[in-house]
């Protein structure tokens, strides 16, 4: 199979640079709860991608497609920031995200632009197994983050875990959440940190 050559231009570099903005955009919903220095959108997207990959493998779906949706799912927030649920009562976040995303990718080489556009459309449609898994990864990441915040003393964060689990659609995501709900999430490092004689 012959590989297509993708031409690079300054717009590709600009796009890569813009993605770095997500490291500076805080997840605003956690700020509403009084959490100081909440995770960034980039931090959320990273773990969301890890979860998406794992769920795709567990569910027998295409991990590449899930990764694309998970990695680029919040890209528009580099331009419009992360709008928490209260703000979304007054701003059409979906429309703003779609407009920002289209502008962000419009000058990319066609193969890249087409790939990202296709993934975004699939995610919005929520019909393919990969889009459903990517959405579950996003929800599951938020649930795990809420539990972690609760475990370190931000008790308001636990409120998020009351309704959100109902939106998980895959068995794998539901099982992982059930495990997370019943266990301390930082136990994994306790044995690694024990003093040796």
Protein Blocks (a to p, Z undefined) as FASTA:
>chain_A
ZZddddddfklmmmmmmmmmmmmmccfklmmnopahiadfklmmmmmmmmmmmmmmmnop
afklmmmmmmmmmmmmmmnopadfklmmmpcfklmmmmmmmmmmmmgcfklmmmmmmmmm
mmmnomafklmmmmmmmmmmmmmmmmmmmmnopamlmmmmmmmmmmpmbfklmmmmmmmm
mpcfklmmmmmmpccZZ
